[in-house]
Amino acid sequence: MKCPICKIKLSSTILYNVEVNYCTSCLGLWFEQEELRWAKDEKDKDLKWLDIDLWKNEKKFKISYGMRLCPSCRVPLYEVYYGDSGIIVDVCNLCHGVWLDRAEFKKITEWLKQKADNEVLNNYAKNLFEELVEIFAGPEPLREEILDFLTILKLLNYKFATKHPVISKLILQLPR
């Protein structure tokens, strides 16, 4: 496989327990299908429940034909906005691989942390319901979906206690 930017052979490495390919020159990363999600989940277990489906929302979906070639398929990659992060990633329509330029993985995980904080506090019921539905409908295995559901419950507890310490203290003092 060759780097879509530098055109040199990609090397492989382990990034958060996931084998990925990278360019030794530009430090771009090539994730095969699902590897980006796996690496993100391994980097921060609290983000495991939050997945971005690049193709989900057609109204917000922004795609353009790119100039880079897929390292695996050698067809043109498409430039796609990663959710509403403002980060543009390169994706292959055939193999569903994702190319990230230098430091984009870090930017994505930082954006996901901010999004998770906002989602847990402001859209708690919606996210909890969506994760409950995913327990029965996937897309991940049952065990993973249950863990995602429990993660949201745990995060809400932490966020609520941090944001409202007085209320949390009063709740803890209630008789059981």
LUMKOL-763013 format. One record per residue (C-alpha): x, y, z; residue in three letters. Coordinates in steps of 0.5 Angstrom, whole numbers. Example, Ala and Ser with C-alpha at 12.3 -4.5 7.8 and 13.67 -1.06 7.14 Angstrom:
// residues 2
<site x="25" y="-9" z="16" resn="ALA"/>
<site x="27" y="-2" z="14" resn="SER"/>
END
This chain:
// residues 176
<site x="0" y="0" z="0" resn="MET"/>
<site x="2" y="7" z="-2" resn="LYS"/>
<site x="1" y="14" z="2" resn="CYS"/>
<site x="-4" y="18" z="-2" resn="PRO"/>
<site x="0" y="24" z="0" resn="ILE"/>
<site x="7" y="22" z="-1" resn="CYS"/>
<site x="6" y="16" z="-5" resn="LYS"/>
<site x="11" y="12" z="-1" resn="ILE"/>
<site x="10" y="5" z="2" resn="LYS"/>
<site x="6" y="5" z="8" resn="LEU"/>
<site x="9" y="2" z="15" resn="SER"/>
<site x="5" y="-2" z="20" resn="SER"/>
<site x="4" y="0" z="27" resn="THR"/>
<site x="0" y="-2" z="33" resn="ILE"/>
<site x="-4" y="4" z="35" resn="LEU"/>
<site x="-9" y="3" z="41" resn="TYR"/>
<site x="-8" y="-5" z="40" resn="ASN"/>
<site x="-10" y="-4" z="33" resn="VAL"/>
<site x="-6" y="-5" z="27" resn="GLU"/>
<site x="-6" y="1" z="23" resn="VAL"/>
<site x="-2" y="3" z="17" resn="ASN"/>
<site x="2" y="10" z="17" resn="TYR"/>
<site x="7" y="14" z="13" resn="CYS"/>
<site x="14" y="15" z="15" resn="THR"/>
<site x="14" y="22" z="12" resn="SER"/>
<site x="7" y="26" z="13" resn="CYS"/>
<site x="5" y="21" z="19" resn="LEU"/>
<site x="-2" y="20" z="16" resn="GLY"/>
<site x="-6" y="14" z="18" resn="LEU"/>
<site x="-10" y="9" z="14" resn="TRP"/>
<site x="-15" y="5" z="18" resn="PHE"/>
<site x="-19" y="-1" z="15" resn="GLU"/>
<site x="-26" y="-1" z="16" resn="GLN"/>
<site x="-28" y="-1" z="23" resn="GLU"/>
<site x="-21" y="0" z="25" resn="GLU"/>
<site x="-22" y="8" z="27" resn="LEU"/>
<site x="-28" y="6" z="31" resn="ARG"/>
<site x="-23" y="0" z="35" resn="TRP"/>
<site x="-18" y="5" z="36" resn="ALA"/>
<site x="-22" y="11" z="39" resn="LYS"/>
<site x="-26" y="6" z="43" resn="ASP"/>
<site x="-19" y="3" z="46" resn="GLU"/>
<site x="-16" y="10" z="47" resn="LYS"/>
<site x="-22" y="12" z="51" resn="ASP"/>
<site x="-27" y="7" z="54" resn="LYS"/>
<site x="-32" y="13" z="56" resn="ASP"/>
<site x="-32" y="15" z="48" resn="LEU"/>
<site x="-34" y="7" z="47" resn="LYS"/>
<site x="-41" y="9" z="46" resn="TRP"/>
<site x="-41" y="15" z="42" resn="LEU"/>
<site x="-40" y="13" z="34" resn="ASP"/>
<site x="-40" y="17" z="29" resn="ILE"/>
<site x="-44" y="15" z="22" resn="ASP"/>
<site x="-41" y="19" z="17" resn="LEU"/>
<site x="-47" y="17" z="12" resn="TRP"/>
<site x="-52" y="18" z="17" resn="LYS"/>
<site x="-55" y="25" z="17" resn="ASN"/>
<site x="-56" y="27" z="9" resn="GLU"/>
<site x="-58" y="34" z="11" resn="LYS"/>
<site x="-51" y="35" z="14" resn="LYS"/>
<site x="-47" y="30" z="10" resn="PHE"/>
<site x="-42" y="34" z="6" resn="LYS"/>
<site x="-38" y="30" z="1" resn="ILE"/>
<site x="-33" y="32" z="-5" resn="SER"/>
<site x="-29" y="28" z="-10" resn="TYR"/>
<site x="-22" y="28" z="-7" resn="GLY"/>
<site x="-15" y="28" z="-11" resn="MET"/>
<site x="-12" y="22" z="-7" resn="ARG"/>
<site x="-12" y="15" z="-8" resn="LEU"/>
<site x="-14" y="9" z="-3" resn="CYS"/>
<site x="-8" y="6" z="-1" resn="PRO"/>
<site x="-12" y="-1" z="-1" resn="SER"/>
<site x="-16" y="0" z="-7" resn="CYS"/>
<site x="-12" y="5" z="-11" resn="ARG"/>
<site x="-19" y="9" z="-13" resn="VAL"/>
<site x="-20" y="16" z="-11" resn="PRO"/>
<site x="-22" y="17" z="-4" resn="LEU"/>
<site x="-28" y="22" z="-2" resn="TYR"/>
<site x="-27" y="28" z="3" resn="GLU"/>
<site x="-32" y="27" z="8" resn="VAL"/>
<site x="-34" y="32" z="14" resn="TYR"/>
<site x="-33" y="28" z="21" resn="TYR"/>
<site x="-40" y="29" z="24" resn="GLY"/>
<site x="-40" y="36" z="25" resn="ASP"/>
<site x="-33" y="37" z="28" resn="SER"/>
<site x="-30" y="41" z="22" resn="GLY"/>
<site x="-25" y="35" z="21" resn="ILE"/>
<site x="-25" y="33" z="14" resn="ILE"/>
<site x="-23" y="25" z="13" resn="VAL"/>
<site x="-21" y="22" z="7" resn="ASP"/>
<site x="-26" y="15" z="6" resn="VAL"/>
<site x="-26" y="10" z="1" resn="CYS"/>
<site x="-33" y="8" z="-2" resn="ASN"/>
<site x="-31" y="1" z="-4" resn="LEU"/>
<site x="-27" y="-2" z="2" resn="CYS"/>
<site x="-29" y="3" z="7" resn="HIS"/>
<site x="-22" y="5" z="10" resn="GLY"/>
<site x="-21" y="12" z="13" resn="VAL"/>
<site x="-15" y="16" z="12" resn="TRP"/>
<site x="-13" y="21" z="17" resn="LEU"/>
<site x="-8" y="27" z="16" resn="ASP"/>
<site x="-3" y="28" z="21" resn="ARG"/>
<site x="-6" y="29" z="28" resn="ALA"/>
<site x="-13" y="28" z="26" resn="GLU"/>
<site x="-14" y="22" z="30" resn="PHE"/>
<site x="-12" y="27" z="36" resn="LYS"/>
<site x="-17" y="32" z="34" resn="LYS"/>
<site x="-23" y="27" z="33" resn="ILE"/>
<site x="-22" y="24" z="40" resn="THR"/>
<site x="-22" y="31" z="43" resn="GLU"/>
<site x="-28" y="33" z="39" resn="TRP"/>
<site x="-31" y="27" z="41" resn="LEU"/>
<site x="-30" y="28" z="48" resn="LYS"/>
<site x="-33" y="35" z="48" resn="GLN"/>
<site x="-39" y="32" z="44" resn="LYS"/>
<site x="-40" y="26" z="49" resn="ALA"/>
<site x="-40" y="31" z="55" resn="ASP"/>
<site x="-45" y="35" z="51" resn="ASN"/>
<site x="-49" y="29" z="49" resn="GLU"/>
<site x="-49" y="26" z="56" resn="VAL"/>
<site x="-52" y="32" z="60" resn="LEU"/>
<site x="-56" y="35" z="55" resn="ASN"/>
<site x="-59" y="29" z="51" resn="ASN"/>
<site x="-59" y="24" z="56" resn="TYR"/>
<site x="-66" y="21" z="55" resn="ALA"/>
<site x="-65" y="21" z="47" resn="LYS"/>
<site x="-58" y="17" z="48" resn="ASN"/>
<site x="-60" y="13" z="53" resn="LEU"/>
<site x="-66" y="10" z="49" resn="PHE"/>
<site x="-62" y="10" z="43" resn="GLU"/>
<site x="-57" y="5" z="46" resn="GLU"/>
<site x="-62" y="1" z="49" resn="LEU"/>
<site x="-65" y="0" z="42" resn="VAL"/>
<site x="-58" y="-2" z="40" resn="GLU"/>
<site x="-58" y="-7" z="45" resn="ILE"/>
<site x="-63" y="-11" z="41" resn="PHE"/>
<site x="-61" y="-8" z="34" resn="ALA"/>
<site x="-54" y="-8" z="34" resn="GLY"/>
<site x="-49" y="-6" z="30" resn="PRO"/>
<site x="-44" y="-8" z="35" resn="GLU"/>
<site x="-45" y="-15" z="39" resn="PRO"/>
<site x="-50" y="-16" z="45" resn="LEU"/>
<site x="-44" y="-15" z="50" resn="ARG"/>
<site x="-41" y="-9" z="47" resn="GLU"/>
<site x="-48" y="-6" z="46" resn="GLU"/>
<site x="-50" y="-7" z="54" resn="ILE"/>
<site x="-43" y="-4" z="56" resn="LEU"/>
<site x="-44" y="2" z="52" resn="ASP"/>
<site x="-51" y="3" z="55" resn="PHE"/>
<site x="-48" y="2" z="62" resn="LEU"/>
<site x="-42" y="7" z="60" resn="THR"/>
<site x="-48" y="12" z="59" resn="ILE"/>
<site x="-51" y="11" z="66" resn="LEU"/>
<site x="-44" y="12" z="69" resn="LYS"/>
<site x="-42" y="18" z="65" resn="LEU"/>
<site x="-49" y="21" z="67" resn="LEU"/>
<site x="-47" y="20" z="74" resn="ASN"/>
<site x="-40" y="23" z="74" resn="TYR"/>
<site x="-42" y="29" z="70" resn="LYS"/>
<site x="-48" y="30" z="74" resn="PHE"/>
<site x="-44" y="30" z="81" resn="ALA"/>
<site x="-39" y="35" z="78" resn="THR"/>
<site x="-44" y="40" z="75" resn="LYS"/>
<site x="-49" y="39" z="81" resn="HIS"/>
<site x="-45" y="37" z="87" resn="PRO"/>
<site x="-50" y="40" z="92" resn="VAL"/>
<site x="-56" y="36" z="89" resn="ILE"/>
<site x="-51" y="30" z="89" resn="SER"/>
<site x="-50" y="31" z="96" resn="LYS"/>
<site x="-57" y="31" z="98" resn="LEU"/>
<site x="-59" y="25" z="94" resn="ILE"/>
<site x="-53" y="21" z="98" resn="LEU"/>
<site x="-56" y="23" z="104" resn="GLN"/>
<site x="-63" y="21" z="103" resn="LEU"/>
<site x="-66" y="15" z="107" resn="PRO"/>
<site x="-65" y="8" z="103" resn="ARG"/>
END
